[in-house]
Amino acid sequence: MKKIIMILFLSAAFITVFSDWNVPKYINYVNDYINVLSDKQEKDLNTLISSVEKQTGSEIAVVTINTSDDITPKEMATEILNTWGVGKKDKDNGLVILLALSSDNISGKNRIEIEVGYGLEGVLPDGLIGRIIDDNMYDNLKAKNYYDAFYSGIEAMTKYISGEFKASDYEENSFNVSSDFFWIIMVGIFIIFSFFASFLSIPKCRSCGKRMKLLNTNIIERATYTSSGRGIKHYRCPRCGNTFEKAYIISKISRGSGSSGRSGGSFKGFGGGSSGGGGAGRSF
């Protein structure tokens, strides 16, 4: 049943409009691009994650970033894990903890996402990740105590990664018909919504009114950490051959300063792991 749900999610991803969001470069285990952590807090988290890697071999990346209109926080976390290669290449034992805050930081518009590599899906299944967020992180996130949320969440997940606790001790693994069918329905609604959102975003031909076909996309100016980028999408009408160009904005990348005094631990880069699509998230 979980495989069916995953296939439906992947189908939705393929029909979602391509994102122009660029993955930022990592600084350390902790990458506080929007400066919600103090220097000491960032250093302490780096030290904690370094000790987790030494103890278990697993790699953890913490990322704080602004939300974007071009990409969902879930997609951000997946792209970050795969692009950075969080986790060892031969084990895929990495995870990304992503805090995505809206520019106005209004309750309900912020999101926490935890993306898990292939090698950790067995010890940190989706349901367990969701419960760790609920039990160990959510209250602190709501109160904007982001350091406490990260620290508590990492400590809880480490107990499962190290083998101290087992997922079977925490979550019910039996087949739940009502729950599984609920999620199938929700995913189905999401796919339909994504399809129509993608379809309606395509401009109509000004001559005959038929939906045009996207030929290609040209990036005129790439986004940077200080300025937005620009691009042009080229369309052609399949009925009358009329062409149309539509300009679009590529959101700039937010990042923090990241000084040497905030390093902590002994970071040498990530090991080349990849995502299995697992994990969980919550809005707050």
N, C-alpha and C positions, 0 to 999 in steps of 0.2 A: 504493500500500500504506500509506503514511504517513497518507493521508487516511482510510482505513478505520480505522486504529488511533485516529486523533483522534476519529472519529465514535463509536467504542466508548467512549472515555474520556468524551465529552460525554454519552453515554447513561447512563453510570454516575453522572455528576454529577447528572443530573436525578432519579435515584431515590434519591440519598443524602439523608438527613434534613436539613432546612433548618437552617443554623447560626445561632446567636444571637450569634456573635462580632462585636464592633464594631471597625472599623478605627480605629487611633489616629491622632491628628493628627501630621503631620510637623514636625520641628524644623529639619532641615538636610539636606544630602545624606546625612549619617550620623546615624542615629537609634538611639542606644544606650539602649534602654528598660530594659535589665537591667544596665547598668553593668559591662560586661566590658572596656571600653577605658579607658585613662587619658585625661586631658584633652589631653595632647600627641598621643597616638595618634589621637584623634578629630579634632583640628585638622589633623594631617598628612593624614589620609584625606580630609577635606573639601577641602583644598588640592589634593590629587591629582585628585579627581573634578572639581573646578572647572576644572583645566587640561585634563582630557579633554573636558569640554563645550566649552571655548574652541577646542580643537584639532579636534574632530570634529563638534560640534553635538549629540552624543548625551548623554542624561542618565542618571545612575546613582544609585540609592538603596540605601544599606546599612542594614539593619534587624536589630537583635538583640532578641529577644523570647522569652518563655516559651512552651512548647508548651501546647496547650489540648485538652481532651477534646471540645470542640464543633466543632473544625475542624482539618483537616490542614495541615501547613506549606505544601504546594503550594497549597492553597486560600487560605491567608493571603497568600502572595506574589502570587497572581493578583488578589485583592481589593485589596491595597495598591497594586499598579501601576495598576489601573483607577481606584480611588478617588482616589489622589493625582494621577493623570495624568502619570506619569513618562514623559518623552519629549516631543518637539515634536508638537503636534496634527496637523500636516499630514504628519508623517513617521513617527510612532509609533516613534521610535528611542530608546526607553528600556529599562532593565533594572533589576530588583530583585535584590539579593543578600540573602537572608534567612537569618539564623542563629537557629534555634529550639532552645532548650535546655530539657530537662526540669527540673522543680523540684529534683530531686536530682542532676542533671548526671551521670547514670550512663552509661557507655559503651554504645553501641548504641541509646540512647533519644533521642539528639540528632540534629538534621537540618540540613543545609545545602541551600537551594533557590535556584536562579537562574532567574528568570522573565524572558522576553525579549519585547519588543514586536514588533508585526507587521513594522516596518521593519528590524529587525535579524535576523530569522529566516534570511535568506539568507546573511549573513556569520557568524552564530553559530548554526548548526543544533544540534539537540539532542545529537547524538553528539559534536560538538566541545566543547560546554559540559561534558558529562560527562567528557571527557578532561582538560579544563582543571582541573576539580575534582580529578580523580585525580592529575594530575601537579604541579599548582601549589598546591593548597590542603589536600588530605586529611591529609597528615602533620602539618601545623601545627594543623589542627583537632583531631586526635587528641591532640596535645600541649597543647591549650588555648592555643596561640599565635594567638589570633584576629586580632590586628592583622596579623601576618605573612601569614596566610591571605588576608585581604581584600586587602592590598596586592599580593601576588603574583598573585592571581586577576584583579584589575583591570588590572594591567600586561599580563598575557597577553591578556585580552580586547581591550584597547585596540589591540594590534598588528593584530588582525583588523578592528576597527571602523574604524581609520585607513586600512586597505588595505595596510599593510606586509606582512602575511601574508594568504593566502587559505585559506578552509576546505578547498578541494580539495587544498591542500598538506599538510593535516594528517589528514584522515579519508578513508576509502574510501567513495565514493558509489555503488558498484555494488550492485545488488540482491542481498541475501543471503537466500535462501529460508529456511534453517533459523532464522536470527535473527528474521526477520519473523514467521514462524509461531509461534515461541516467544512473542513478545510478544503476538500475537493470543490465544494460549491463556491467557497470564497476565492479559490484560485481560478475557477472558471469565470467568475465575475470579473476578476482582475484581467484575465486574458481578453475577454470581450471589451472591457473598458480600454485596455491598451491598444487593441486593434482599431477601435473607433477613434481614439485620440490621435493615433498615428495617421489614420485615413483623413480625418478632418483637418489635420495640419498641412496637408498637401493642397496647394493653391489650385483654383479652377482656371481653365483657359479663358481668357478675356474675349476670345472670338466665338467659341462654340459652347463654353460652359462645362466641358468635360474635365475631370480631375487630371492634372498633369503628372508626368512621370519624372522622378528625380534622376538626372543623368550623372551628375558628379558634384562634389563639394570642393571648393578651393579655399584654403586658409590664406588670407591676405596678410594678416599680422597675428602671430602667436601670442597667447596670453602669457604674462609674466607675473612675478610676485607684486609688481607695482602698478600694472595697467592691464586693462581688458584687451582681448584680441578681437579680430574681425575676420569674417569669412563670407563667402557667397555660395549659395546653392543654385545650381543650374537645372531648370526644368524644361521639359518638352511635351507638347500635347500629342498623344498617340493618334488622335483623330485628324487634326488639321495641320500638325507640324509646327504650330506656333511655339516660340520659345519665351522663357521668362526667367529672370534672375531675382533672387531674394537675398538680401543682406541679413546677417545675424551676428550677434555679439557672443564672444567666448568669455566666460567669467574669469576674472583674474584669480590667481592662486594666493591664498592667504598663508603666511608663515610667520613664525616667531624669530627672535634673534639667535637663540641657541648658543650661549657662550660656553667656554671651557669649564667655567666654574659650576655649570649645571650638569656636567656629564655623569659622574658617578659610575660605579661598576667598571667593567673592562670591555667596552663595546668594540668589536672588530668587524662589524657588518653582519648581514644575515646570510644564511647558508644555502638558499636556492629552493626553498620549499614551495608548495602550491596549495591552492584551496580546493576543498571538496564540495564547496557550496553549502556546508553546514553552518550552524550557529543560530543565533536568535537576536532579537532587538526589541526595544521598547521606546515609545514616545513618552515624553514627560514635559 
